[in-house]
Amino acid sequence: MTATETTTFGDRLEQAFAERGRLCVGVDPHASLLDAWGLDDSAAGVREFGLRVVDAVYGRAGILKPQVSFFERHGAAGFAALERVLARARDAGLVVIGDAKRGDIGSTVEAYGEAWLRPGSPLEVDAVTLSPYLGLGSLASTLAYAAERGKGAFVLAATSNPEAAALQQAVLQTSSRAGSTVAAAMLSGVAAFNAAQPEASAKSTGSMGVVIGATLRLEDFGIDRQSPPDGPVVPVLAPGYGAQGARPADTKTIFGALARGVIVSESRSVLGAGPDGIVDAVSRRVEEIGGLDV
Ligand SMILES: O=C(O)c1cc(=O)[nH]c(=O)n1[C@@H]1O[C@H](COP(=O)(O)O)[C@@H](O)[C@H]1O
């Protein structure tokens, strides 16, 4: 960790859970939502949408997840819009997860790591989503880069989209994790990374997490719900709540021993309330999720 970052991402996440609960509001400016919000489908529209969502989340929920694709659609102007939204979210003290789903060979993915996780970068976030389908090892130096700067990352393990199951349920034939499903190997690999960090303890929350959809049956993906991995609590970014059908009240049933690390991620179910209803929608979801037994 550098001198500028005195806490780990895991510590900041744990603090956000304690102060504001587990809701993570997605910033997903779909064209249909921009229309419903009375905004243009343009870089200016996604900027205004993002800024209004940050303002609605500020002081209510603690975690924000801008979906990069909707900004990237507008090219350089879209990235400038995202930079503005991220700056406002940083100023608001939110824990920001950049949903960029980056992945590549090691030397290239390191540059993505710098783009999203370097302190002072215009796109700086607290954690970024990473795709491990060039091999979890291809992400190793980026995870180390993140940890050294007090940042985090979420590695896709079992995603909520139905077409991912065949790939993520496949059983590894070679490697030290032979016999595990792809999804379970991502979870155990990330847990092992967290456990190897100098500050690691079984009571702490790790800085590297996984993405597991709340719409799934974890046993179908070879993930053991009964016993958590050894070491720090693994953060689990869990989309699939709200518009995709999962219910926060079922979190313990869905995730079992992994529930302690779950971030309840919702986009359309909150954003659909529109510019006049979003503050109430965020408050209602925070209240509902605040009482979760994990
Ligand atoms: O990484 C994610 O956040 C993600 C992983 C996954 O397995 N499924 C999934 O829906 N997501 C993201 O979660 C958001 C879905 O939001 P909803 O509108 O709540 O369904 C989108 O930004 C997706 O890209």
The ligand as an SDF file (V2000), in Angstrom:
LIG
                    3D

 24 25  0  0  0  0  0  0  0  0999 V2000
  -20.3660   -7.6590  -12.7170 O   0  0  0  0  0  0  0  0  0  0  0  0
  -21.5690   -7.3580  -12.6370 C   0  0  0  0  0  0  0  0  0  0  0  0
  -21.9470   -6.4110  -11.9750 O   0  0  0  0  0  0  0  0  0  0  0  0
  -22.5450   -8.2720  -13.2490 C   0  0  0  0  0  0  0  0  0  0  0  0
  -22.2240   -9.6140  -13.2330 C   0  0  0  0  0  0  0  0  0  0  0  0
  -23.2220  -10.5590  -13.5050 C   0  0  0  0  0  0  0  0  0  0  0  0
  -23.0240  -11.7490  -13.3540 O   0  0  0  0  0  0  0  0  0  0  0  0
  -24.4640  -10.1120  -13.8780 N   0  0  0  0  0  0  0  0  0  0  0  0
  -24.7700   -8.7940  -13.9730 C   0  0  0  0  0  0  0  0  0  0  0  0
  -25.9340   -8.4650  -14.2750 O   0  0  0  0  0  0  0  0  0  0  0  0
  -23.7940   -7.8550  -13.7270 N   0  0  0  0  0  0  0  0  0  0  0  0
  -24.0610   -6.4140  -13.8960 C   0  0  0  0  0  0  0  0  0  0  0  0
  -25.0840   -5.9910  -13.0080 O   0  0  0  0  0  0  0  0  0  0  0  0
  -25.9280   -5.0280  -13.6560 C   0  0  0  0  0  0  0  0  0  0  0  0
  -27.3490   -5.6020  -13.7740 C   0  0  0  0  0  0  0  0  0  0  0  0
  -28.1930   -4.7780  -13.1430 O   0  0  0  0  0  0  0  0  0  0  0  0
  -29.7810   -4.9750  -12.9910 P   0  0  0  0  0  0  0  0  0  0  0  0
  -30.3600   -3.8650  -13.7780 O   0  0  0  0  0  0  0  0  0  0  0  0
  -29.9670   -4.8510  -11.5110 O   0  0  0  0  0  0  0  0  0  0  0  0
  -30.1390   -6.3260  -13.5190 O   0  0  0  0  0  0  0  0  0  0  0  0
  -25.3270   -4.7670  -15.0280 C   0  0  0  0  0  0  0  0  0  0  0  0
  -24.4530   -3.6530  -14.9450 O   0  0  0  0  0  0  0  0  0  0  0  0
  -24.5420   -6.0260  -15.3030 C   0  0  0  0  0  0  0  0  0  0  0  0
  -23.4300   -5.8340  -16.1540 O   0  0  0  0  0  0  0  0  0  0  0  0
  1  2  2  0
  2  3  1  0
  2  4  1  0
  4  5  2  0
  4 11  1  0
  5  6  1  0
  6  7  2  0
  6  8  1  0
  8  9  1  0
  9 10  2  0
  9 11  1  0
 11 12  1  0
 12 13  1  0
 12 23  1  0
 13 14  1  0
 14 15  1  0
 14 21  1  0
 15 16  1  0
 16 17  1  0
 17 18  2  0
 17 19  1  0
 17 20  1  0
 21 22  1  0
 21 23  1  0
 23 24  1  0
M  END
$$$$
